[in-house]
């Protein structure tokens, strides 16, 4: 497993902002390969998805900071 690539992908995605991350989560849930995750295999993309969901759970349904 390439933990560094996974962490970099998560950081890049999170830097796009809350609304973008929610869209990216939906895309990943539908099996789409995001440009930021093209280097990752299916299991690594699932790990990214789980981590993004965990991060976004803190914000609930809101994207307010």
N, C-alpha and C positions, 0 to 999 in steps of 0.2 A: 504494500500500500504506500502511496506517495503522499504522506501527510502534509508535506510542505505545499504541494500543488493544491490540495483540498483547502488548506487554510488561506492560501493566496486567493483562490476563487471566492471563498466566503467574504474575504475582506473587500475585494473588488465589487462584488455584488452589493454588499452593505453600503459601500460608499456612494452608490447610485441613489440612495434615499428610500424612505419607507414605502412609498407607493410603487416604486419600481421593484422593490424586493417582493412585495405582494404579487405583482404580475409575474415575476420570475418564479415564485413558488408555484403559482397556478400552471405556468408553462412546464415546469419540472414534473408536476403531478400528472400532466398529460403526456409525459414521455418525450417532450421536446429537449433537444440538446442546445443549451444556451451557448452563445459565442464564448463567454467567459469560461465555460466548462468543457470545451471541445477536447481538451487533452485528457479528460477523466473518463474512466470506464463507467459502466452502468452502476456498479456498487459504489464507486466513489461519488457519483452524482446523487445517489440515494443518501449518502452521508451528508452531502452539501444540503440537500433538501431537509433532512432531519434537523441539521444545525440551524438553518434559516428559520424553520418553524419554531424552534426553541427560542431563538433570539427574538422573533417577532411576537411570541406569546407574552412577552413583557409589556408590549404596547396594547394588547387586547385588540379591539376593533378599530382603534384610533391610530392615526399616524402623527398625532401631536407629540411634540417633544417638550 
